[in-house]
Amino acid sequence: MHKFVVMKNNELQTYTDYDAIPNDFDHVIEFLPEIPEGPHTEEQHEEIAKWNTKLQKLMEIERAGSM
């Protein structure tokens, strides 16, 4: 199961669905997408490759909030 934790207003909020993470928060605390054990299919490789982009999007939200 995925685990994503962000801090908003000094409270930790935990999500298992990336799309449920709000677009306003203070900090990314944990970013733990579930990666299936290999060997991986081509589809799994494509999904795994997307996680870095998703983390970068959350980091942009965090940086924007600190300005």
ABEGO torsion letter per residue (X at the ends): XBBBBBBBGGBBBBBABAAABBABBABBABBBBBBBBOBBBAAAAAAAAAAAAAAAAAAAAAAAAAX
